[in-house]
Structures are given as structure tokens and as C-alpha cells.
Amino acid sequence: MNLPSTKLRFQLINNLTENEVKKSNYFIYAHVCSEGVYVGMSSDPVKRFQEHYSNAFNKYSHHYDEKFKGAIRKCSVTLTHYIVAIASSEEIARKKEAAAIEYYSDRLNTIVEINNSGRDYGFKPIGSQIGQIVVLEKKGSTGAGYSRDDSQRKTVTAEIYMDGCKKRLRTIEGQAYPAGLNIECPRDERAKFDVGDKVRINVSISERKGTKYLV
């Protein structure tokens, strides 16, 4: 299984400009194909799509049977990618994501965020717009463990724990890696588990500013 390129071609809609998008901290995007529309949010939409793609072709992933993963397997070549909104902070991005899911999502979102803002943020139908094309690149090499293939990973048992107000994942004792190493993985995967739950996960070692962690 080959991951998509570290660059991805997006259409900008809802009056977004290339200059605005390239300066943005967070992106609300839509992936569209014959199976429906999937809406998400990320500070790095190219890396996030690689994660979706990796899970779609990994039968051991508990996301393998999700509708969007099935859509990727069926029509990955014909997927069209859109940036529908941008945001300067994660808090604002989550509000816009919830509104975008409510407005655009069609059949492929498993988790539906609640739109408490009551705003539509000026969204317009995707099919009614001709968007400017921009190519976004995956940010940096740190944390890019999703580009590694399974032969470079080891399977470990890890536990869910709370770090402040966030659920995180760390190794436990008696394994190939020391106990307490944090494991970088998608937020929506961690959210499906309770604090104290144990999970089996394929990981590889990485390092950022002298601190080792797993991805």
C-alpha cells in the first residue's frame, strides 16, 4: 500500500483566496466522491488525509470499516478535495467544522459534531462554485510516522490517560519500548476509548527536540 503524495490538490471555495489559505493555522475541508462527502478539520489536511488513507487499507485498524474508509478504497483516484473554511485557532476551527458537517456532510461522516454556534459561516453548495486551485504540502517531517510502512513498526499495548483536558496514549511496562512514551495518533481514534482502556497499536519511534515518542 503506497500512501498518497506529501502534496495534495485542493479547490478553494466560499470566496477563499490562496493567500488567506497559505497563511492559515487551521483548515476545514471536504473530500467528495461518488459515495458522498466527508468533512473534517486539521492544521495539516495533507497529513490528515494520509492518516485516513492508511487506515482505509489497514485491515487491523478499528477505523477500517468506517464509511469514509470504504469510500477511499472504492474511489481514491476520483476523490476531489476542497477547503471550505479556515480558522486562526482550534476553537474557532471546531465551530466551523461542526457547521460545515451540518451543511455539507453526506453519508460519510461517522462522528457528527454538534453545531452550537447556530452560524452557517456563509457556506455555499460545492457544486455551485468554481474554486481556485491550490496545492498544499504536508508540514515538516516531525511526527510524520504515517508515511512509514508496517514493516517499520512494532505492535505494543498502550493505555489511554488524561493529560490536562486531553486524552492521550502512552506505552505500558514490559514491551519493546520503555513505559510512559507518548504515542502520537489521531484525536478521533483516542476519543473512542475511555481513560484506562488498553489498546494494541502499531508504532515506530521518532524524536522531536531531543524527546523520543512513538507514532
C-alpha positions in Angstrom: 0.0 0.0 0.0 1.5 3.3 -1.1 0.5 6.4 0.7 -0.6 9.5 -1.3 1.9 12.2 -2.1 3.0 14.7 0.5 1.3 17.3 -1.7 -2.5 17.4 -2.3 -4.5 19.5 -4.7 -7.4 21.4 -3.2 -10.1 23.6 -4.6 -10.8 26.8 -2.6 -14.5 27.7 -2.3 -16.6 30.1 -0.3 -14.6 33.1 -1.5 -11.3 31.8 0.0 -8.1 33.1 -1.6 -4.7 31.3 -1.9 -3.0 34.0 0.2 -5.5 33.5 3.0 -5.2 29.7 3.0 -1.4 29.6 2.9 -1.3 31.9 6.0 -4.0 30.0 7.9 -3.4 27.8 11.0 -6.4 25.5 10.6 -8.4 24.2 7.6 -11.9 22.8 7.3 -12.0 20.6 4.3 -14.3 18.3 2.3 -13.4 15.2 0.4 -16.0 14.4 -2.3 -16.6 11.3 -4.4 -19.5 9.3 -5.8 -20.0 7.7 -2.4 -20.7 11.0 -0.7 -19.0 13.9 1.2 -16.7 13.7 4.2 -15.9 16.9 6.2 -13.1 17.3 8.6 -10.7 19.8 10.3 -6.9 19.8 10.7 -3.9 22.0 11.0 -2.3 19.8 8.3 -5.0 18.5 5.9 -2.5 16.6 3.8 -1.1 14.6 6.7 -4.7 14.0 7.9 -5.7 12.6 4.6 -2.6 10.3 4.7 -3.9 9.0 8.1 -7.3 8.3 6.6 -5.8 6.6 3.6 -3.5 4.5 5.8 -6.5 3.3 8.0 -8.5 2.6 4.9 -6.0 0.0 3.7 -5.1 -1.4 7.1 -7.4 -4.2 8.0 -6.2 -4.2 11.6 -7.3 -0.6 12.1 -10.5 -0.2 14.0 -11.4 2.6 11.5 -11.2 0.1 8.6 -15.0 -0.4 8.3 -15.9 3.3 8.6 -17.9 4.6 5.6 -15.2 7.2 4.6 -12.5 4.5 4.6 -14.7 2.3 2.4 -15.1 5.3 0.1 -11.4 5.8 -0.1 -10.9 2.2 -1.1 -13.6 2.4 -3.8 -12.8 5.8 -5.3 -9.5 7.1 -4.0 -8.4 8.1 -7.6 -11.5 10.2 -8.2 -11.7 11.9 -4.8 -11.9 15.7 -5.1 -10.6 17.8 -2.2 -11.9 21.2 -1.1 -11.0 23.8 1.5 -14.4 25.2 2.7 -13.2 27.4 5.5 -10.1 28.4 7.5 -9.6 29.5 11.1 -6.9 31.1 13.3 -7.5 28.9 16.3 -8.6 25.3 17.1 -11.6 26.6 19.0 -12.9 28.5 16.0 -12.0 25.7 13.6 -14.1 23.2 15.6 -17.1 25.5 15.5 -16.7 25.9 11.7 -16.1 22.2 11.3 -19.4 21.4 13.1 -21.3 23.9 10.9 -19.6 22.5 7.8 -20.5 18.9 8.7 -24.1 20.1 9.2 -24.1 21.9 5.8 -22.0 19.7 3.6 -21.7 16.2 5.0 -23.4 13.5 3.0 -23.3 9.9 4.3 -19.5 9.6 5.1 -19.0 11.3 8.5 -19.2 8.7 11.3 -18.9 11.3 14.1 -21.2 14.3 13.7 -20.1 17.4 15.7 -22.8 19.5 17.3 -23.2 23.0 15.8 -23.8 25.1 18.9 -23.0 28.4 17.2 -26.1 28.5 15.0 -24.0 30.1 12.3 -23.6 28.9 8.7 -20.4 30.9 8.1 -21.6 31.8 4.6 -21.2 28.3 3.2 -22.4 27.7 -0.4 -23.1 24.4 -2.2 -19.9 22.8 -3.6 -21.3 22.2 -7.0 -22.3 25.8 -7.5 -18.8 27.2 -7.2 -15.7 27.2 -9.4 -12.9 27.2 -6.9 -9.3 28.4 -7.3 -6.8 25.5 -7.2 -4.0 25.4 -4.6 -1.5 22.6 -3.8 -0.9 22.2 -0.1 2.1 20.3 1.2 2.4 18.2 4.3 4.0 20.2 7.1 7.6 19.3 8.1 9.0 15.8 8.8 8.5 15.6 12.5 5.6 13.4 13.5 5.3 12.1 10.0 5.2 8.4 11.1 2.2 7.8 8.9 4.5 7.7 5.9 6.2 4.6 7.2 5.1 1.2 6.1 4.1 -1.5 8.5 7.4 -3.3 8.3 9.0 -0.4 10.2 6.5 -0.6 13.1 6.2 -2.8 16.2 3.0 -3.7 17.9 2.6 -2.5 21.5 0.0 -2.3 24.2 -0.8 1.2 25.3 -3.1 2.9 27.7 -5.4 5.9 27.4 -4.8 8.6 30.0 -5.7 12.2 30.7 -3.1 14.9 30.2 -4.9 18.1 31.4 -8.1 18.1 29.5 -6.9 15.9 26.6 -7.0 12.1 26.2 -3.5 10.8 25.3 -1.9 7.4 24.6 1.2 6.0 26.3 3.1 2.8 26.5 3.0 0.5 29.5 5.7 -1.7 31.0 7.2 -4.9 29.7 7.5 -4.1 26.0 9.9 -3.3 23.2 9.8 0.4 24.2 10.1 2.0 27.7 6.9 2.6 29.7 5.4 6.1 29.5 6.4 7.0 25.9 3.6 9.1 24.4 2.1 7.8 21.1 1.0 10.3 18.5 -2.2 9.3 16.8 -5.4 11.0 15.5 -7.7 12.7 18.1 -10.8 10.9 16.8 -9.1 7.5 17.5 -8.3 8.4 21.1 -11.8 9.8 21.6 -13.4 6.4 21.1 -11.8 5.0 24.3 -12.2 5.6 28.0 -9.4 6.6 30.3 -7.6 3.4 31.5 -8.5 1.4 28.4 -5.7 -0.7 26.9 -5.2 -0.8 23.1 -3.0 -2.7 20.7 -1.3 -0.4 18.2 1.5 -0.5 15.5 4.1 2.2 16.2 7.5 3.4 15.2 10.0 5.5 17.1 10.5 9.2 16.3 12.2 12.2 18.0 11.4 15.9 18.4 13.8 18.3 20.0 15.6 15.5 21.8 12.4 13.9 23.2 11.6 10.4 21.9 8.0 9.5 21.2 6.0 7.0 19.1 3.8 7.5 16.1 
